[in-house]
Amino acid sequence: MRTTCVVVGAGQGGLAMSRCLTERSIDHVVLERTEVASAWRRQRWDSLRLLTPNWQCRLPGWAYEGSDPDGFMTCAQVADFITSYAAAISAPVRTGTSVTSVSRNHDGYRVATDQGEWQCETVVLASGAFNKPHVPALADAVPSCVRQLTPLDYHRPGDLSDGGVLVVGASATGVQLAHEIQLSGRPVVLSVGEHVRGPRLYRGRDIHWWMEAAGVLHERYDEVDDIVRARRVPSMQLAGTDERADFDLNALSAIGVRIVGRLAGMRDGVALFSGSLRNKCELADLKLGRLLNAIDEWATGQDLDGDVPPPHRFEPTAVPAPSMLTLDLARGDITSIVWASGFRPDYSWLDVDVLDAKGMVRHDGGVVSDSPGMYLIGTPFLRRRKSSFIDGACDDAQDLIVELAAFLDGAAGGDRMITRPSSTAQLPAPRAATRSTRGSAYRRGG
Ligand SMILES: Cc1cc2nc3c(=O)[nH]c(=O)nc-3n(C[C@H](O)[C@H](O)[C@H](O)COP(=O)(O)OP(=O)(O)OC[C@H]3O[C@@H](n4cnc5c(N)ncnc54)[C@H](O)[C@@H]3O)c2cc1C
């Protein structure tokens, strides 16, 4: 089968690209191994709600229009939001189709699936950045009496045995899990490395409102000093709750969670924690201060100071002194470990030499320069600080379609014009792309 573009994955990233492709009448197909929005249906724990407010759920030509713009959707609601989008844009999704290999050939790309083969000129990798939990190698040395889980195995506290739980990692996932496990009556020890502290509310508004308004979330990949480092910055310690509660380390300590340093080793069944906890917390407090300074400066510059409460600062993180450096896992106090130590993408099916030593796609703002005609969407700080959020897929797709269309234009000898997308015009705008064979690769207008 032939098409101009194969999009791998029907999450928000793949669908945002599909809408932009359709808008330019670029013939394409979206291949999805399970179902639309499957990550939100299958890979999240029961209580998870978005940490981004509902008003920030935007996709090209589509936005949240419910009655609770300042609320936070449940996973089922997010899945419905994305599934409705797929239907509204008539995305040419083929569900139940696993891509088993993508390779280059003289004609562009050969995409092998368990439902047959596709030949195409361009490929969009929209398969997700958080497919596999990252578990450090020292997990092998954990005593067998301790059950180990990842956020993909964990659904609810009742899945855990009674007894203490070591949660490793204090980014959004780790703090949310530590919070609900502690409240279930299982005492939690939370191992904390580098982290990003964030309050839910500041000066009467949601922190995401401030970060968007002040341009923090829009910061571009080619504007930051060290993009490699920026792409590794952990997620902010936030959760979406009706109470708009903070989920920082002070909030967790207040409910009895025990804070320890980064898990640095495992010796004879004893977990060894780094002594750098205080430094890590001071650094996170410092960075929070810088963020709030930038917000305050922006607010003053916009003449907003009269409209919102005055600036204030949060209590420094209370670090236990001395902090616990060892925990004997064989003693029986800890019955489970939850590895909230990050996620990685899975490109095991990608047979093109575009991965770096860490298994990440080498790219320049989503353009996979080492493999012309290949594009990436949905990874952290792809083009903007918000790239891995739902809202990030919206802007990134609208940028990437310009690159992709220009590539097709070039491949066609430069005799085709690129149409500009009509930004986020209300649906229904484009009609579904017309299937084409090579030679009439894509059609303009629509
Ligand atoms: C725990 C957690 C909480 C998050 N909370 C928020 C939040 O509050 N707000 C926010 O904006 N973002 C949040 N995100 C980030 C982001 O929005 C989600 O990860 C989102 O699912 C990413 O969408 P995506 O389309 O890039 O990838 P995915 O949703 O992962 O979609 C990729 C799709 O590709 C398919 N696929 C993968 N490999 C293949 C293959 N070989 N063949 C065919 N199909 C394939 C998968 O089945 C999947 O359906 C969160 C992420 C995580 C992990």
The ligand as an SDF file (V2000), in Angstrom:
LIG
                    3D

 53 58  0  0  0  0  0  0  0  0999 V2000
    1.9280    9.7390   33.9780 C   0  0  0  0  0  0  0  0  0  0  0  0
    1.7810   10.8130   32.9460 C   0  0  0  0  0  0  0  0  0  0  0  0
    0.9860   11.9210   33.1940 C   0  0  0  0  0  0  0  0  0  0  0  0
    0.8490   12.9300   32.2460 C   0  0  0  0  0  0  0  0  0  0  0  0
    0.0720   14.0080   32.5310 N   0  0  0  0  0  0  0  0  0  0  0  0
   -0.0790   14.9800   31.6050 C   0  0  0  0  0  0  0  0  0  0  0  0
   -0.9200   16.1210   31.8520 C   0  0  0  0  0  0  0  0  0  0  0  0
   -1.4510   16.2880   32.9390 O   0  0  0  0  0  0  0  0  0  0  0  0
   -1.0760   17.0390   30.8700 N   0  0  0  0  0  0  0  0  0  0  0  0
   -0.4730   16.9100   29.6630 C   0  0  0  0  0  0  0  0  0  0  0  0
   -0.6950   17.7640   28.8010 O   0  0  0  0  0  0  0  0  0  0  0  0
    0.3480   15.8710   29.4170 N   0  0  0  0  0  0  0  0  0  0  0  0
    0.5570   14.9130   30.3470 C   0  0  0  0  0  0  0  0  0  0  0  0
    1.3950   13.8500   30.0800 N   0  0  0  0  0  0  0  0  0  0  0  0
    2.2430   13.8870   28.8790 C   0  0  0  0  0  0  0  0  0  0  0  0
    1.5630   13.5230   27.5570 C   0  0  0  0  0  0  0  0  0  0  0  0
    0.4660   14.3410   27.3200 O   0  0  0  0  0  0  0  0  0  0  0  0
    1.1500   12.0760   27.4740 C   0  0  0  0  0  0  0  0  0  0  0  0
    2.2490   11.2530   27.6970 O   0  0  0  0  0  0  0  0  0  0  0  0
    0.5190   11.7170   26.1270 C   0  0  0  0  0  0  0  0  0  0  0  0
    0.0140   10.4080   26.1960 O   0  0  0  0  0  0  0  0  0  0  0  0
    1.5250   11.8200   24.9920 C   0  0  0  0  0  0  0  0  0  0  0  0
    0.8270   11.7480   23.7740 O   0  0  0  0  0  0  0  0  0  0  0  0
    1.5350   11.2110   22.4610 P   0  0  0  0  0  0  0  0  0  0  0  0
    0.5360   11.2150   21.3760 O   0  0  0  0  0  0  0  0  0  0  0  0
    2.8120   11.9050   22.2440 O   0  0  0  0  0  0  0  0  0  0  0  0
    1.9270    9.7140   22.8390 O   0  0  0  0  0  0  0  0  0  0  0  0
    0.9700    8.5140   23.3510 P   0  0  0  0  0  0  0  0  0  0  0  0
   -0.2590    9.0030   24.0120 O   0  0  0  0  0  0  0  0  0  0  0  0
    1.8660    7.6030   24.1140 O   0  0  0  0  0  0  0  0  0  0  0  0
    0.5280    7.8550   21.9810 O   0  0  0  0  0  0  0  0  0  0  0  0
    1.3950    7.0720   21.2070 C   0  0  0  0  0  0  0  0  0  0  0  0
    0.5730    6.0080   20.5200 C   0  0  0  0  0  0  0  0  0  0  0  0
    1.4520    5.3010   19.6600 O   0  0  0  0  0  0  0  0  0  0  0  0
    1.0980    3.9490   19.6680 C   0  0  0  0  0  0  0  0  0  0  0  0
    2.2720    3.1830   19.2530 N   0  0  0  0  0  0  0  0  0  0  0  0
    3.4680    3.1100   19.8780 C   0  0  0  0  0  0  0  0  0  0  0  0
    4.2980    2.2950   19.1920 N   0  0  0  0  0  0  0  0  0  0  0  0
    3.6040    1.8600   18.1040 C   0  0  0  0  0  0  0  0  0  0  0  0
    3.9070    0.9780   17.0360 C   0  0  0  0  0  0  0  0  0  0  0  0
    5.1070    0.3840   16.9240 N   0  0  0  0  0  0  0  0  0  0  0  0
    2.9480    0.7530   16.0950 N   0  0  0  0  0  0  0  0  0  0  0  0
    1.7320    1.3540   16.1870 C   0  0  0  0  0  0  0  0  0  0  0  0
    1.3950    2.1820   17.2040 N   0  0  0  0  0  0  0  0  0  0  0  0
    2.3190    2.4300   18.1440 C   0  0  0  0  0  0  0  0  0  0  0  0
    0.6750    3.6860   21.1070 C   0  0  0  0  0  0  0  0  0  0  0  0
   -0.1830    2.5640   21.1960 O   0  0  0  0  0  0  0  0  0  0  0  0
   -0.0130    4.9960   21.4850 C   0  0  0  0  0  0  0  0  0  0  0  0
   -1.4110    4.9340   21.2850 O   0  0  0  0  0  0  0  0  0  0  0  0
    1.5400   12.8160   31.0100 C   0  0  0  0  0  0  0  0  0  0  0  0
    2.3400   11.7080   30.7720 C   0  0  0  0  0  0  0  0  0  0  0  0
    2.4700   10.7120   31.7190 C   0  0  0  0  0  0  0  0  0  0  0  0
    3.3570    9.5240   31.4200 C   0  0  0  0  0  0  0  0  0  0  0  0
  1  2  1  0
  2  3  1  0
  2 52  2  0
  3  4  2  0
  4  5  1  0
  4 50  1  0
  5  6  2  0
  6  7  1  0
  6 13  1  0
  7  8  2  0
  7  9  1  0
  9 10  1  0
 10 11  2  0
 10 12  1  0
 12 13  2  0
 13 14  1  0
 14 15  1  0
 14 50  1  0
 15 16  1  0
 16 17  1  0
 16 18  1  0
 18 19  1  0
 18 20  1  0
 20 21  1  0
 20 22  1  0
 22 23  1  0
 23 24  1  0
 24 25  2  0
 24 26  1  0
 24 27  1  0
 27 28  1  0
 28 29  2  0
 28 30  1  0
 28 31  1  0
 31 32  1  0
 32 33  1  0
 33 34  1  0
 33 48  1  0
 34 35  1  0
 35 36  1  0
 35 46  1  0
 36 37  1  0
 36 45  1  0
 37 38  2  0
 38 39  1  0
 39 40  1  0
 39 45  2  0
 40 41  1  0
 40 42  2  0
 42 43  1  0
 43 44  2  0
 44 45  1  0
 46 47  1  0
 46 48  1  0
 48 49  1  0
 50 51  2  0
 51 52  1  0
 52 53  1  0
M  END
$$$$
